[in-house]
């Protein structure tokens, strides 16, 4: 886009001065307009003062571009750096490309409205040509900053797509091999059932083999369904408070735990922070169901307990809050040499020692990939014969006020014990 150089325009200089003086007010107007159009809370659009300070820097860059016809906002490192950081933030928050362009359209509207409101107050000589070129430079500056934000946003999106494609190709190879083996084993067992030379014991043996492999195929298909949900953008799914997510998972698994004579317990109070419902419920379901499946039948009382806390964590040189959720149990525990591989696809720590426990080895890998997409992490601590603690953590920008009643008791029902 070309613009004609109009050095010494007194109106341009005065407008730039006014823009600088009003940058905080312009920022507030922009924030209010954006918040009314997207699904994010206004406090999360710029979740820290440092990020909120990006906008006045952008307005400063626009003012300089208006004031000096020789200036080029695209070559100003501080302005472009802030615009790119904003693109990174919007990617993490789950904006789409349309919303990126829309928020800069809103910024342009706010700027033009402000300049129109103050133009008549400026008693400086100015031709129509000069006035139009001032407007053009405002438009051009906003467009260049928008491009920097959008390009960074798109780079992040494209990198995520490439990573997903690589992971899916590797997964398809592994799961095809697993399903082929299982189908072959089940089909072979069923074919043998028609043989007349089988006695009753052998017939039961082949029936059991077919049933085991069909159950394994069903588990693989269930995990495939969970993986397909990962293709949805987890950043844009609904949020709930952590106590509600824990209550929902406890309710779903209550009967399953009762069959295994395992009590599900929740250590209150749980931090009332907002969490991604899909990611947290998926993670808790895997952790709790594994704890139930690998409970220790030799112990007179078997339990699994959910607890959570907010903790400080340093990331990228900055200290922020993260939500740490722990699922502990008094089950059989995990051998030390198996812990490093627990979150890898198809790995099962007890596949040789506990043959009656069915599984595909995909659940924990799905948990890790889900939380990785949200900037979280997963880990485990365990002592064989005593139990395990499976944990995950997610960034927590802010917490909400706790509700007076306990959603754990309301939603999960009497099958869940509350620990004070």
N, C-alpha and C positions, 0 to 999 in steps of 0.2 A: 504494500500500500504506500503510495507516494503522498507526501504533504509538502506544500509550498512553504519555504522559509520566510517568515515575517518577523525579522529581528526588531526588538524594541517595542513590541506591542504592549502598551500600558495596561490594557484590560487583561491580557494573559498573565502578566506579572501579578496583578492584584487578585485575580481569580486563584492563582497558585497559592498566594499567601492565605487567602480565605480557606482553601482546601486544607492546608496544613493546620490551621487553627481549629478547624471543625472535624479533624480526623476521628476523634473519639465519638462524637455525635453521629458521624456517618457510619462508623463501625456498628454502633448500637442499632441504628435504623436497618442496616443490612442484616444483622443477626436476627432481628425481629421478623423481617420479611422472609428470610430463609426458613426459620423455625415454623412459620405458619404453613409452609408448603411441603415439608418433608416429615418423615415419621420419627425423627430423633427429637429428644428433649433438648430445649435450648441450651442447657448446661453442658450437653454432650457434643454440640456442634464445635465448640472450642473448649475441650475438657480441662485445659490448664491456662493460667494467665499468660504463660509464654506463647502458647499457640494463639491466644486471643490477640496478643501483641503483633502477630503477623499482619493483621489487616491494616492498622495504621501505617506500617512500613509500606504496604502496597499503595495506600493512598498517597504517601510521601513520594513514591516513585511516579505516580500519575501526575502529581502536582509539578514535579521537576520536568516531566515530559511536556506539560502544558506551558510552563514558563520559558523553557529554553528550546527553541526550534531545532537546535543542533543536537539535542540530547537524544539518546536511543535507549528506551527502557529495557529492550531485549539484551543490552550489553551491561546492565547494572547487576553485578553479582548478588548484592544483598536482596534486591527485589525479586530476581528470578529464583534465588535459593528459597526464599519464603514461599513463593508461588508453588515451587516443586514440593516443599514440605507439606503444603496444604493438599496437594494431589495425593501424597502418601497417606495423609490422615483420612481423606475422604475414601480412599480404597479400604483402609482398615475399618471404617465405619459402615461400609456396605453401600455407599452411594453408587448409582449407576451413571453412565456417561451423560445421559440427559440431565440429571440433577446437577452435575458439574457445570454444564453450559448454562443451566437455568440460574444457578446462583450468581454467575457473573453477569448474566442479563439483568438480574436484580440489582447488582452493584452498579452497573451502568445507569439503570433507571434512578437509583438513589442519588448518584453523582449529578446527573443532568437536572434532577428536580432541585437539588441544593443549589447548583450554579444558577439555574433560572430564578430561584428565589432571591439571590443576592446580586444578580447582574444589575438590576435597576438601582441598587443602592450605591453603585460605584460611579462616581462622577469623573469619568475619564473619557477622553475622545477615542472613538473606535469606529472603524468602518464596518459595513455589513460583511465585507470580505474577511476582515480580521476576526469578526465574531464567529463566522462559519468555520474558519480554520481552527479556532480554539475548540469548538465542538468536535471537529474531526480528530484533533489530537487526543482529546479525552477518550473518544471511541477507539482510536488506534491503541492507546496505552492499555485500556481494559482488554482488548482483543489479544494483545501480545502476552499479557499476564495470564489470561485464560488459557492460551495455548501452552504455556509452561506447566500450568496445573494439570491440564488434560493429558499432556504427553506423559507426565510422570505417572498419572493414574493408569493410563493405557499400558505403560511399560510393566507396571505391577500386575495388571490383569493378564497380559500376554505371558508373563513368566509363570503365573499360576496355572494357566491353561497348559503350557508346555510340561510343567511338572506333573499335572494330572494325567496327561496323555502318556508320559513315560511310566508312571506308576500303574496305569490301567493296562498297558501292554504287558508289563511284567506279571501283573496279577492274572490276566487272562491266560497266560501260559501255565501258571501254577494251578489255577482252579480247573482248567480243562484237563490237566493231568490227573488231578484229584478225582474229578467226577468220572473220568474214563475208567479209572481203577475201581471206584466204588460200583459203578454200573456193571462193569465186567464181573465183579465178585458176586453181586446180587443176582445177575442173570445166570451165572454159572450154577449158583446154589439152587435157583428155581428150576433150571433144566434137570438137575440131578434128582429132584423130588419125584419125577415121573419114572425113574428107574425101578424096576420090580425087585431088584436084589437088596434094596435098603431095608434094614430093620427099623423098629420104632426109635431106638436111640439115635441112629444115624439120621433118620428123617427129622427128628427134633433138632439135631445139630445143624443140619442144612437150613432148616426154617429159621433158627436163631441167627445163622450167618446172613441170610437174606434180610431179616428184620434189622440187624445191626447196620448193614450197609445202606439200606433204604433210609433208616433214621439219620445216618450220617449225611446222605444226599439232601434230606430235608433241612438239616442244619446248615449245609453249604448254601442252599437256596435262601434260607432265612438271612444268612450273612450277606449274600449277594443283594438282597432287598435293602439291607441296612447300608451297604456300600453305594447303592444307586441313590439313596437319599443324600449321600455326601456330595453328589453332583449338584444338588441344590445349593444355593449360596447361603451357608450357615450364618453369615453376618447379617442377613436380612430376615431371618426367622424370628418368631415372637420371643419376647423376654418374659420371664416370670421371676418371682422372688425365690431364693434358694429354698426356704422352708416348704413352699408349694411344690417344687420339683421333687424334693425328698419325699414328701407325703404321697405324691402320685406314684413314684416308683415303689414305695413301700406297699401301697395298696395293690399294685399289680402283682407283686411277688409274695404277698402274704400267704396265699394258699400253697404255693410252691414250697415256701419255707416250712409251713406246718407239716406237709407230707414228710419232710426230712427231719422233723422235730428240731428245727432251728428257730430261735427267736430273733426277730429284727428289732434292734434297739436304736434310738436316736438320742444323742447327747445334746440337750438343750442348754442355753439358747443357740440357735443357728443364726449366723449373721443375715440380716434381712436384705441382702444385696440382690440386685437384679442380675439374672444369668440367662444365657441362651438356653431355652427350654429343651430343644432337640439335642444339643450337645451334652448337657448335664444329665438329662434323663437317660440318654444312651450310655454314658459312662457309668452312672450309678447302677443301671440295670446289669451291665456286664460285671462290674465289681461284686455286687451283692449276690447275683446268681452263681458266680464262681465260688464265692465264699460258702454258699449253701451246698453246692455240689461237692465241694472238697471239705465238708465238715468231718470231724473226727468221731466215728461211731463208738469209740471206746470211752468217750467223755460223758459223764452223767448229764451235763448241761452244755448245750451247744448254742452259740450266739454269733451274730454279726452286728457291729455297731457303726453308725454313721456319725461323724462329728465334723465340724468345720470352724475355721477361724480366718480372720484377716491378718495378713502379715506384710511387713516391708520387704521389698526386693529391689535390688539395683539392676537396671537394664539400660544398656547404652549410655552408661555414665550418669543415669538419673535414678533417684529412689522413688518408687511408687508403691501402691498397694496391690496385693494380689489375694485372691480368695483361694485358700487351701482346703480341700475336702479329703477326708480320710475315711476309708472303710476297713475296719479292723475285724478280725475273727479269731477264734481259738481252734482253728481247723488243723489239718495235717501239716501245714507249712510247705515250704518250697526248698528243695536242695540248693545249696549255694551255687553249684556249677550251672544251674538252670536259670538263675535270675536274670542274667545278662541278655537272654534270648526271649524272655517272656512276651515282649511286645512285638516280636517278629511274626510275620504271617505263617500260619500252619504249624507253629511251634506249640507243643504241649508238654508241660513239665512232667506230668504223671502218666503219660500214655502207656508206659511199660508196667508201672507198679500198680495203677488203678485202672484196670481194663474195663470195669463195669461203668465208668463215667464217660459218657459220649461227649464229643466236641470236635470242632474243626480246626481249632487253633487260630481262628480269624478274629474272634471277639476283641481281644486286647489290642490287636494291631489296628482295628477299626477305631477303637477309643483313641489311640495315640494319633492317628491321622486326623481325626476330627478335632482334637484339641490343638494339634499343631497348626491347623488352619486358622484357629482363633488366637494364636499367640500363646497357647498354654503349654503345659508339660505334664509328664506322667512318670511315676516311679513306684518301687515296691521295696518293702523291708520284710524279712521273714526269718523265723526260726523253726526248723523242722521239728515237728511234734508239739509245738506250742501255738503256732498261728502266724498270720500275716497281716500286714497293713498296706493296702493299696491306696495310693494317693494321686490326686491330680490338682493342678493349680491353674487359675485363669486370671488375667489382669482384671483388677477391680478399680474403676475410675472413681466411683462414689457409692455410698451406701444410703439406704432409705430408712425411714423411721420404722421401727418394729410395730407390728400389729398387736393389738391387745390380746387377741385370742390365738391359740396355737393351731395353724393349718395342718400340722402333723396329726393331731388328734382328730380334727374335723374331717380330713380327707382320707387318711389312711385307716381309720377305724381302730377297733380294740385289739387288733393283731399286732400292733406296734407298741413297744415299751419305750417310755420316755425316761432318759437319765437326766437328773438335774445337773 
